[in-house]
Amino acid sequence: MKKGIITIIASLFAIISLFVPVYAQEDSVFEVGEVQSEDQPLMNVDENGNVTPVDTEALEQELSQTPMVMSDDMSRNVSVGVVNFRTKPSAAYNTLYTEDGTNKQGYLNGYSASDGAFLGYNSDYSKVKFKMAGVTGWVSASEVQVIDYNSVASVSYYSVSSGYIYHTITNNVYSSNYASKILIGYNPGYLQEGVPYYSYDGHYFYTSYASMVSDYKQGVYTNSVNNNSPYYNYYQYLPHRSKTTFTAKELDNLTASKANGKLNGLGSYFIQYQNTYGTNAALVYSVAVLESGWGTSSIAQNKNNLFGHGAVDSNPYYGANGYSKPSDSILYHSKVFISEGYCDPLDYSGRYFGSHLGDKGSGINVKYASDPYWGEKAASICWQLALYTNKNDYDTYTLGIKTKNVNLNVRKEANSSSTNLYQTGNADNYPFIILDEVQGSNVSGNAVWYKIQSDPTLDSTRSKIVQDKGDYDFNNFYGYVSSVYVTKVKQGNNQTSQDLLLGDVNLDGSITPSDYVKVKNYIMKKTTLEGNALKAADMNQDGSITPADYVKIKNTIMGK
């Protein structure tokens, strides 16, 4: 979708904004009034995982025929209101905002999702406070429209059907039609079927829009139906530094059931690069699905680019990178974009807000996409995988959440004086994969520490970050955080069954002739095997690779 880093030179922006409207476009600095006619790389997703491009041309035409009155004197008296972000003449333009409390600048696109909760004005009415997709921020009053809640035809909402939660999203508050209906996960038990629930963070749900706005204004969640148990979408908050239990064959089967495009038959690459670069294959696959429309987008078809790398909102096709083959885009995304970029707290471009898909409050979604619900949409494809395979991959990892805006130190050991490996940044709702619970130094009367999977790649002594390395060691890249700052929200079984598939030497999720060729070549000393590949080659589990293992693999393939 829309990749990029918004670069801001504050003084220049201030001068320019005095004279002309300034819009943000991804992968670039600010552009002034530039409008391209190319189709926009924005995608809708339905409850079955079907991905379709947003018809931005129709929306732009519709907007041009509708008088748009921006925030004015009348809106200053609105008590329960909706902030309308779909006010730009073209989907090429994003809306800039500043996060409340951190002053970090972000961006979103109202053609993907148009509504946010109105929380008030600043003292001179030049800024509007809002909440949307996990972020509370301030936006220029000239960039949005404040509407009384009773005057809109639609707002986004959550609902439950057949035991699953869905997020229904509007990109036109003046229409009762909705753009997307996203599968969020299983009903945790406290939501009722047939009831619309309102939430602009996906954690706390309300049956009353007015009560939600009232709570947001006070910074509390008292009136939510789950005020003591916030909900976290497993795949939306699962860090990329994890492994999926879905196999390459299962990825390929789901792809084949949806489309015939450049994504078909590439499952083994997602698994291979997961094991090399530490990028969860299901998460990377889901992003490819979302960005390329199951491999059928023009960028995927003509440029072998499954992720829209290099595509900007104003010029998605001609700005996009080209690759010699589709699998190269998977490699580049896994190694360069994710492992060396969005997983690196020292990232040169400031893209790190946690390695999870996330939303506009934390995660990759903050900088990767202007669609505020991009993280939810990508996560929904993982849930489609779970339904398709009938596997409980979502029970694999134990997750903990840093729920407050504190810049937490990740230590080498469970001690406050131990080497500081990296800092999380001050984004709230920041997740960790909890590997173990240990006793360490006392912090605020609590000596419990969590051993967590490290987001960045580390050096051989596990003492500091090594940038631009790419390769990831799941066994040796870890750190410790005090439990005082982390709330455990998901208990997993910590079993990645992929590692236990004996005979799958090339780690593609299935046993094929290529596996016994690898074992044969290893025995003949033509090639080497290491790590999980070496473990998988030891079919009889005797601690060594011999012709007996080769025979077992061959017999497995032949069904003997």
Residue pairs with C-beta under 8 A, 6 or more apart in sequence:
1 41
1 42
1 43
1 290
1 291
1 308
1 311
1 368
1 369
1 370
1 371
1 374
2 26
2 27
2 41
2 42
2 94
2 109
2 308
2 311
2 312
2 313
2 316
2 368
2 369
2 370
2 371
3 26
3 27
3 307
3 308
3 309
3 310
3 311
3 312
3 337
3 368
3 369
4 26
4 27
4 28
4 312
4 367
4 368
5 26
5 27
5 349
5 350
5 351
5 367
6 24
6 26
6 29
6 30
6 96
6 105
6 106
6 107
6 367
7 28
7 29
7 30
8 29
8 30
8 105
9 29
13 22
13 30
16 22
16 30
16 32
20 32
20 33
21 32
21 33
21 142
22 30
22 32
22 96
23 30
23 31
23 32
23 33
23 34
23 88
23 92
23 93
23 94
24 30
24 31
24 93
24 94
24 95
24 96
24 107
25 31
25 34
25 92
25 93
25 94
25 312
25 313
25 314
26 94
26 107
26 312
26 313
26 370
27 310
27 311
27 312
27 319
28 312
31 314
34 92
34 314
35 89
35 90
35 92
35 93
35 314
36 92
36 314
36 315
38 314
38 315
38 316
38 317
38 318
39 53
39 56
39 57
39 298
39 316
39 317
40 53
40 54
40 56
40 91
40 92
40 111
40 313
40 316
41 53
41 291
41 297
41 299
41 308
41 311
41 313
41 316
42 53
42 54
42 56
42 91
42 109
42 111
42 112
42 370
42 371
43 51
43 52
43 53
43 54
43 290
43 291
43 293
43 371
43 377
44 51
44 52
44 53
44 54
44 179
44 180
45 51
45 180
45 181
45 182
45 290
45 377
45 380
45 381
46 52
46 180
46 181
47 166
47 181
47 182
47 183
48 384
49 183
49 258
49 289
49 380
49 381
49 384
50 258
51 289
51 290
51 293
51 294
52 293
53 293
53 297
54 91
54 111
54 112
54 171
54 179
56 90
56 91
56 111
59 86
59 91
59 111
59 171
59 172
60 89
60 90
60 91
62 172
63 86
63 87
63 89
64 89
66 174
68 87
68 145
69 145
70 87
70 141
70 142
70 143
70 144
70 145
71 125
71 128
71 141
71 142
71 144
71 145
71 146
75 81
75 145
75 146
75 147
76 121
76 125
78 118
78 146
78 147
78 148
80 118
80 148
80 149
80 150
80 209
80 210
80 213
81 117
81 118
81 146
81 147
81 148
81 149
81 213
82 115
82 116
82 117
82 118
82 146
82 147
82 148
82 149
82 152
82 155
82 173
83 115
83 116
83 117
83 118
83 128
83 130
83 132
83 139
83 144
83 145
83 146
83 147
84 110
84 114
84 115
84 144
84 145
84 146
84 147
84 152
84 173
85 95
85 108
85 109
85 110
85 113
85 114
85 115
85 116
85 132
85 139
85 144
86 110
86 111
86 114
86 171
86 172
86 173
87 95
87 110
87 143
87 144
87 145
88 94
88 95
88 110
88 111
90 314
91 109
91 111
91 313
92 313
92 314
92 315
93 109
93 313
93 314
94 107
94 108
94 109
94 313
94 370
95 107
95 108
95 109
95 110
95 139
95 143
95 144
96 105
96 106
96 107
96 139
96 140
96 143
97 105
97 106
97 107
97 108
97 130
97 135
97 137
97 138
97 139
98 104
98 105
98 106
98 137
98 138
98 139
99 105
99 106
99 135
99 136
99 137
100 129
100 136
100 137
100 138
101 136
101 405
102 405
102 426
102 427
106 135
106 137
106 360
106 366
107 370
108 132
108 133
108 360
108 370
108 371
108 372
109 313
109 370
109 371
109 372
110 171
111 171
112 169
112 171
112 179
112 370
112 371
112 372
112 373
112 374
113 132
113 133
113 156
113 169
113 170
113 171
113 179
113 371
113 372
113 373
114 170
114 171
114 172
114 173
115 132
115 152
115 154
115 155
115 156
115 170
115 173
116 130
116 131
116 132
116 133
116 200
117 130
117 131
117 132
117 200
117 212
117 213
117 216
118 128
118 129
118 130
118 146
118 213
119 129
119 130
119 131
119 136
119 213
119 216
119 217
120 128
120 129
120 217
121 127
121 128
121 129
121 141
122 129
122 138
125 141
126 140
126 141
127 138
127 139
127 140
127 141
128 138
128 139
128 140
128 141
128 144
128 146
129 136
129 137
129 138
130 136
130 137
130 138
130 139
130 144
131 137
131 200
131 201
131 216
132 200
132 360
132 372
133 200
133 201
133 359
133 360
133 361
133 365
133 372
133 373
134 200
134 201
134 202
134 203
134 358
134 359
134 360
134 361
134 362
134 429
135 359
135 360
135 361
136 216
147 173
149 155
149 209
149 210
149 213
152 173
152 174
153 172
153 173
153 174
153 175
153 176
154 170
154 172
154 173
154 175
154 176
154 177
154 178
155 170
155 173
155 198
155 209
156 167
156 168
156 169
156 170
156 178
156 200
157 167
157 168
157 196
157 197
157 198
158 165
158 166
158 167
158 168
158 184
158 191
158 196
158 197
158 198
158 199
158 202
158 205
159 165
159 166
159 168
159 193
159 194
159 195
159 196
159 197
160 166
160 187
160 191
160 192
160 193
160 194
160 195
161 193
162 193
163 186
163 187
164 183
164 184
164 185
164 186
164 187
165 183
165 184
165 185
165 186
165 187
165 191
165 231
166 181
166 182
166 183
166 184
167 180
167 181
167 182
167 184
167 202
167 373
167 376
168 178
168 180
168 181
168 182
169 178
169 179
169 180
169 181
169 182
169 373
170 177
170 178
170 179
171 179
172 179
180 373
180 377
182 373
182 376
182 377
182 380
183 380
183 383
183 384
183 387
184 202
184 233
184 376
184 379
184 380
184 383
185 233
185 234
185 235
185 383
185 394
188 226
188 229
188 231
190 225
190 226
190 229
191 197
191 205
191 225
195 207
196 207
197 205
197 206
197 207
197 225
198 205
198 206
198 207
198 208
198 209
198 212
199 205
199 206
199 212
199 224
200 212
200 216
201 359
201 361
201 429
202 231
202 233
202 236
202 359
202 376
203 230
203 231
203 232
203 429
204 215
204 221
204 224
204 226
204 227
204 230
204 231
205 224
205 225
205 226
205 231
206 212
206 215
206 223
206 224
206 225
207 225
208 223
211 223
212 223
212 224
214 223
215 221
215 222
215 223
215 224
221 227
221 230
230 403
230 489
232 399
232 401
232 429
232 431
232 489
232 490
233 376
233 379
234 379
234 394
234 399
234 490
235 282
235 283
235 286
235 357
235 378
235 379
235 380
235 382
235 383
235 394
236 356
236 357
236 358
236 359
236 363
236 375
236 376
236 379
237 356
237 357
237 358
237 363
237 399
237 401
237 429
237 431
237 489
238 280
238 283
238 356
238 357
238 397
238 399
238 431
238 433
239 280
239 354
239 355
239 356
239 431
239 432
239 433
239 453
239 455
240 278
240 279
240 280
240 283
240 284
240 338
240 339
240 342
240 343
240 355
240 356
240 364
240 455
241 278
241 279
241 280
241 343
241 355
241 433
241 453
241 454
241 455
241 472
241 474
241 477
242 280
242 283
242 396
242 397
242 433
242 453
243 274
243 275
243 280
243 281
243 396
243 474
243 496
243 498
243 499
244 274
244 280
244 281
244 282
244 283
244 393
244 396
244 496
244 498
245 391
245 393
245 396
245 495
245 496
245 497
245 498
246 281
246 282
246 385
246 389
246 391
246 393
246 509
247 267
247 271
247 498
247 501
247 508
247 509
247 510
248 267
248 268
248 270
248 271
248 508
248 509
248 510
249 267
249 508
249 509
249 510
250 267
250 385
250 388
250 389
250 391
250 509
251 266
251 267
251 270
251 271
251 281
251 282
251 285
251 385
251 509
252 264
252 265
252 266
252 267
253 388
254 384
254 385
254 388
254 389
255 263
255 264
255 265
255 266
255 267
255 289
255 294
255 295
256 264
257 388
258 289
258 294
259 293
259 294
259 295
259 296
261 292
261 293
261 294
261 295
261 296
261 300
261 301
262 292
262 295
262 296
262 300
262 301
262 304
262 306
262 326
263 288
263 289
263 292
263 294
263 295
263 300
263 306
263 326
264 295
266 326
266 327
266 330
267 285
267 508
267 509
268 506
268 508
268 509
269 327
269 330
269 331
270 281
270 282
270 284
270 285
270 288
270 330
270 334
271 281
271 498
271 507
271 508
271 509
272 506
272 507
272 508
273 279
273 281
273 284
273 330
273 331
273 334
273 335
274 280
274 281
274 284
274 334
275 507
275 531
275 532
276 334
276 335
276 470
276 471
276 472
277 334
277 335
277 338
277 339
277 470
277 471
277 472
278 339
278 343
278 457
278 471
278 472
278 473
278 474
278 477
279 333
279 334
279 335
279 338
279 339
279 343
279 472
282 382
282 385
282 393
283 357
283 378
283 382
284 330
284 333
284 334
284 338
285 381
285 385
286 378
286 379
286 380
286 381
286 382
286 385
287 307
287 333
287 357
287 378
288 295
288 306
288 307
288 329
288 330
288 333
289 295
289 378
289 381
290 374
290 377
290 378
290 381
291 297
291 306
291 307
291 308
292 299
292 300
292 305
292 306
292 307
292 308
293 300
295 301
295 306
295 326
297 308
298 317
299 305
299 308
299 311
299 316
299 317
299 320
300 306
300 326
303 320
303 321
303 322
303 323
304 322
304 323
304 324
304 325
304 326
304 328
304 329
305 311
305 320
305 321
305 322
305 323
305 329
306 326
306 329
306 330
306 333
307 329
307 333
307 337
308 316
308 320
309 320
309 321
309 329
309 332
309 333
309 337
310 319
310 320
310 321
311 317
311 319
311 320
312 319
313 370
321 329
321 332
323 329
323 332
335 470
336 470
338 355
338 364
339 457
339 469
339 470
339 471
339 472
340 457
340 467
340 468
340 469
340 470
341 347
341 349
341 351
342 351
342 352
342 355
342 364
342 367
342 368
343 352
343 355
343 455
343 456
343 457
344 352
344 455
344 456
344 457
344 465
344 467
345 352
345 422
345 423
345 424
345 425
345 455
345 456
345 465
346 352
346 422
346 456
346 465
346 467
349 367
350 367
351 364
351 366
351 367
351 368
352 425
352 455
353 362
353 363
353 364
353 366
353 367
353 425
353 427
353 430
354 362
354 363
354 364
354 424
354 425
354 427
354 430
354 431
354 455
355 363
355 364
355 455
356 362
356 363
356 364
356 375
356 431
357 363
357 364
357 365
357 374
357 375
357 376
357 378
357 379
358 364
358 365
358 366
358 375
358 429
359 365
359 366
359 372
359 373
359 375
359 376
360 366
360 372
361 427
361 428
361 429
362 427
362 428
362 429
362 430
363 375
363 427
364 375
365 371
365 372
365 374
365 375
366 427
368 374
369 375
371 377
382 393
382 394
383 394
385 391
385 393
386 392
386 393
386 394
395 492
395 493
396 492
396 493
396 494
396 495
396 496
397 433
397 434
397 490
397 492
397 494
398 433
398 434
398 435
398 488
398 490
398 491
398 492
398 494
399 431
399 432
399 433
399 434
399 488
399 489
399 490
399 492
400 431
400 432
400 434
400 450
400 452
400 483
400 486
400 487
400 488
400 489
401 429
401 430
401 431
401 432
401 486
401 487
401 489
402 408
402 424
402 428
402 429
402 430
402 431
402 432
402 481
402 485
402 486
403 428
403 429
403 487
404 428
404 485
405 426
405 427
405 428
406 426
406 485
407 423
407 424
407 425
407 426
408 423
408 424
408 430
408 481
408 485
409 420
409 423
409 481
410 420
410 421
410 422
410 423
410 424
410 452
410 454
410 479
410 480
410 481
411 418
411 419
411 420
411 421
411 479
411 480
411 481
412 418
412 419
412 420
412 421
412 462
412 463
412 479
412 480
413 419
413 440
413 480
414 438
414 439
414 440
414 441
414 449
414 451
414 480
415 440
415 441
415 480
416 441
416 443
416 482
417 441
418 480
419 463
419 464
421 454
421 456
421 458
421 462
421 463
421 464
421 465
421 479
422 454
422 455
422 456
422 465
422 479
424 430
432 450
432 452
432 453
432 481
432 486
433 452
433 453
434 450
434 451
434 452
434 486
434 488
435 450
435 451
435 452
435 453
435 478
435 494
436 450
436 451
437 448
437 449
437 450
437 451
437 483
438 448
438 449
438 450
438 451
438 480
439 447
439 448
439 449
440 447
440 448
440 449
440 480
440 482
441 447
441 449
443 482
443 484
444 484
446 482
446 483
446 484
448 482
448 483
449 480
449 481
449 482
449 483
450 480
450 481
450 482
450 483
450 486
451 478
451 479
451 480
452 478
452 479
452 480
452 481
453 474
453 477
453 478
454 477
454 478
454 479
456 465
456 466
456 467
456 477
457 465
457 466
457 467
457 469
457 470
457 471
457 472
457 473
457 477
458 464
458 465
458 466
458 473
458 476
458 477
459 465
459 466
462 476
462 477
462 478
462 479
498 504
498 507
498 509
499 532
499 535
499 536
501 509
501 511
501 536
502 536
502 538
502 539
502 541
503 511
503 515
503 536
503 537
503 539
503 552
503 553
503 556
504 510
504 511
504 515
504 536
505 514
505 515
505 516
505 518
505 519
505 529
505 533
505 536
505 537
505 553
506 512
506 514
506 515
506 518
506 533
507 532
507 533
507 536
511 553
511 556
511 557
512 557
513 557
515 536
515 553
515 557
516 550
516 553
516 554
516 557
518 527
518 529
518 533
518 537
519 529
519 537
519 545
519 549
519 550
519 553
520 550
521 527
522 528
522 529
522 537
522 545
523 545
523 546
523 547
523 550
529 537
529 545
534 545
537 545
537 549
538 544
538 545
538 549
539 548
539 549
539 552
539 553
539 556
540 548
540 549
540 552
542 548
